Structure formats: structure tokens, C-alpha cells
Amino acid sequence: MKEIEKQIDMNTKWENLSISNDFLFGKVMQDPKLCKELLQRILPELEIDRIEYPELQKGINPDVDAKSVRLDVYIKDGKGTVYDIEMQATETGELPKRTRYYQSMIDLQMIDKGMFYKQLKPSYIIFICPFDLYGAGRHIYTFENFCKEDKDILLGDETAKIFLNADGRLDDVSKELKAFLDYVAGKMPDDSFVKKLADAVKEAKKNREWRHEYMTLLMRDQENIEKGIQKGIQKGIQKGKIYGMITAYRDLKVPDHEILKKVQEKFQLSLEEAKEYL
């Protein structure tokens, strides 16, 4: 483990993690009382009597070719409403599209062949971010489907996507939710729930099994990044060789259809792949 730690940046070291780390957040939210209180702060209009964990850090693999997803916190309440809560530390430029894909994957899990669409339960996809995704200064952005011509008419599909912003400026949320978002931003407000979260984070860091799991996942991610970089370098080298070969043959006035054939043979490309270089 010491060798692993030497390769890890200070921001990702286990001892320095905060609630804004998705792995640690997922572990802390395994406490149903903490998870329920967080949901009630985000959605105070709902009456959540209890929460259930169908799976911890639920993975969804629709089929061989489709992109799989791994949800940080996937829970249901006593009425069957589904909540997916994600901690997102960095702006990737794809969060709105991610919610679209997550919604489709969650719906696939709710009903099987032969069931009626009306059996789909309400669902909420919630992203907690330390940045302002839409730049309007809000602490919360809630999206539901409505009629473009008459915004008072809701589609009625009972789905919602919520983006929480710990860097908000407006007075647009309750003091309870604001306290939680301040904690995500690295502050320590005087709030009973935040204190419980802070204690839970400290306890989580004492868990050797979680620590080992985190370090293993982190190293795996780093290895995948390195493999991707090497693959990109090799691809770049091959591209350079192909373009160099094409230029050389064109200087010799070799017809393109002959060049195409030589490129295919030399680099084992299909006709379509070879044509991309001409």
C-alpha cells in the first residue's frame, strides 16, 4: 500500500478526502438516517417515511454493446419512488446528457416485459456539484418536462433532474440545505446534520476495507488513463506513418486507387478506414 500511496496526488489521498469525493460520499450515505435527512433537505415537499437500498453503488449493464453505469447512491422510499444521488466534483461538460442516459437505465430496471408503463414509479436524479453548471448563481436547478407552448402544462412522466450547486450566490434554498452545500464547499457551518456528516466521514476513514477498496479503484483508474494515453500515442504515430507514405507516393505520381491499396496492405486497414486518410 505504501508504494500505491506514493503515486497518489494529495487531493486523492484517503486521509484528505472530503464529503465531495464520490466514493466517500457513497459510503457515508449507506447510513439510512443520514441519507433520508439529506433527501428531505433537498426535497422538503416530499414525505419520505423510510428508504431502502436495492443495491449499494448500483451497477446497470443493459447489454453487451451499451454503455454501463455505476450509480453512487441508488435508493427507494416506502412508496417505490427511486432516487439516484451523485456527487460530481468536476465539470465534464456532459452532465445534462448523463442524466438523460441515467434516466433511461433506471427506467429499464423498473419494468419488465409484459408490464404496463403506468407501473413506472416517480424518479429523481440528483447531482451535487461544487460548481455552478448553469452560471445563474442558483444553489438548485430543478428540471421537469413541460409543454413549450404552455409552461403550466407538465408532461406528467414523474421524472425530475436536480443539480445542486455548492457555489451558489442567491438566497434560494432553505438554511438547512444551504448548510449542507456549504459543507460540500469545504466550510463547517453550525448545523446538527453537518456535524453528523463530519463525524461519519471521520469514521469512514477508519474503515480499512473501504480504504483498500478506494485505493484499488484509484490505481485501476490511473492504469486505464495511462493505457489510454499510450494508445493515443501509438495511434498518432501510425497516422503520421500513413500520411508520410501517402505523401511519398503522391510525389511519385502514383494514382490514389493504388495508394489506397498499398495503405490497406501495409497497415491492415479496411477500405473505409484507408479512405479517411486520402
N, C-alpha and C positions, 0 to 999 in steps of 0.2 A: 504493500500500500504506500510505502514511503516514496518509491520510485514513481508511482502514479501521481502523488501529490505534487512532486517537483514539476510536473508538466502542466499543472492546472493554474490558470490565472487567479489572482486574488479574489476577483469578483465571483468566481465559480467555486471557490473552496468551500467545503461543507461548513466549516466554522463561521464563515462570513455570510452565509445565505440569510435572506430575509423572507418575509411572507410573500414578496413579489416574485420569488422563484417558483415556477410552476410545479416542480417536483415536491418541494417542501409544502407548498400550499395544498396540494392534493393529499399529502399525508396528514396535515393538520385538520383538513376538512373531513377526515374519517371519524371525527368526533361528531355524532349526530346533533348534539346540543349546540355546538359552535356553528355547524352548517345550517341548522334551522334558524338560528338567530341572524346569521348573515343574510339568508334569503328573506327573512321578514323585514330587514332593514332596506333591502333592495326593492322588495315588493310588499310594502306595508298594507296595500289594499287586499291582499290575499289572506285567507285564514288557513294556515298550514298546521294541521294538528300533529302530524308526525312525518318523518322522512324515512325512506327505505333505500338501501344500496343494492340494486340488482347485481352490480359488479363494481369493484374498485378499479379506478382508471380503466374504464371500459374500452376495449378494442373492438372495432367494427370492420370486418373484412367481407365486403359484399360478394365478390367473386374474384377469380384469378387475375383478371385484367384491370379491375377497377382499383383506384387508389384507396388504401385502408386509412382509418383514422383512429387516434387514441385520445379519448376524452379525459380531461383532468378529473372532473367531479361530475359523475352521472348519477342522478338521484330521482326518486319519485316521491310524491306525497301520498297521503291516505286516499286521495281521490283519483290517483293514477296520473296526475299531471307530471310531465317529465321536465327536469331542469338539467341543463349542461352548463357548468360554470368553469370558465377557462381563465387562467392567469396568463396574460400576454405582456412580457417585459419589453419586447422590441417591436417597432413598426415595420412590418414586412411588405406593406403595400397591397395586401391581398385579404385582409380581414373580412370585408363585406362578402367577397366570393366564398371565403371559408365558411361563413355562417350559412350560406346557401347550400353548400355541399353537406355540411354537418346536419342541416335540417332534413335533407333527403335521406341521409343514412339513418338518422334517428327514426324517421317515419317508416323506413323499411323494417326496423326492429319491432314496431308496434303492431303491425297487422300481417297475417299470413294469407296464403292463397285461400280464397273462398270467404274471407271475412269482408264486412262492409266498410266503406270509407268512413262512415259515421262513427266507427269504433276507434278512430284515431283520437287520442287524448290531446288536450292542450299541451303546448311545449314552449319552453323559454330557453334561448341560447344567450348566455351572458358572458361577455368578455370584460375582464377587469384590466385596465391599462394605466401605466404611469404617464401616458402621453395623451394629447388631445387629437383624436383621429380625424375630427371634422373642423377643428380650428375655431369653433364658435365660443369657446370658454365655458361650455357647459360641463357639469360633473356627470351628467347622464344623458344618453341619447337612446330613445326607445323607438323602435321601428315596427309598425304593423302594416299589413296590406290594406289599402283603401282605394276607393274609386277616384281616379284622376280628375274626373269632371265634377264630382261632388265629394269633397274630403270628409263629409259627415257620414258617408256610407262605407262601412268596413266590409272587407271581403268575407270575414267570418270563418277563416280557416283555423282560428285559435292558435296562431303561432306568433311569437314575438322575438325580436333580436334586440339585445340591450348592450350598449357599450358604456362602461363606467370609466371616467377619466379622473385620475388622482391629481391631475394638474389643472383642474377647473378653476375658474375665477368667479362665476356667477353664484348668487345665493339661490340655488335652485333645487337643493335636496335637504332632507332633514339633518339636524345636527348629529344624529346617530350615524347616518350613512356618511356624512362628511368626516366624522371621526375615524371611521374605518378607512376611507380613502386617504386621509392624512397619514395613517399608519402605513398604508401601501407606499406612500410617497417618502417614507423614511422618518416621519415625525412620531412623537409619542404623546398623543393628546390624553387628557384626563378623562378616560372613558372606561367603564367597567368591562365592556366587551373587548375593547382593545387590550386591556390588561390580561384578560383571559387568553386572548390570542397570543400575546407576547410570551406568556407562561407556557402555552402549548408549543410554541416554536422552540423554546429552550429545552423542553422535554423531548421534542422530536430529534433534536441534535444529539441527544444522549443515546439514541437508538442505533446500536452498531449495525443491525441488519439493514436499516434504511440507509445508513451512511455507505455501506458497502454497495448496495443497490444503486445509489446515486453515482458513486464513483465509477462503477462498471458501465452504466449508461452514458456517462460523460466521456469516458475513454472510447466507447463504441462510436459516439458521435464524432469525436476528433479523428478517429481512424477513417470513418466514412468521408469526412471532409478532405482528409489527405488523399484518399483514393480518388475522390472527385477531381482534386487539383492535378494529380498525376495523369488521370485520364484526359483532362483538358489539355495538358501539355503535350501528351502523345498525339492527340487529335490535331493540335496546332502544327506539330512537326510534320504529320502526314499531309496536311493541307498544303504546307509550304513545299513539300516534295512534289505533290501533284501539280501545283501551279508552275513550279520550276520546269517540270517535264513538259507541260503544255506549251510554255513559252519557248522552250528549246526546239520543239518540233515545229512550232509555227514559224520560227526563224528560218527553219529549213524548208518552209513552204509545204509541209505535209498537210493534206486535207483533214478537216475536222473529223470526218467519219473514221479515218484511220487513227487519228489521235485518240478518239473515243475508245476504239477497240484496244489500243495499247494501254490506256489508263485502266480499263476494266481488268485486263490480264495482269498488269503489274501490281495493282492494289486490291484485287479481288472484290471489285465493286459491281453492283447491278448497273444496267444501262441507265436507269433513272438517277442513281447516285452519281454516276460519272458525268451525266449531262449537266448537273448542278455546277460543275467547275468550268464549263465552256461558256 
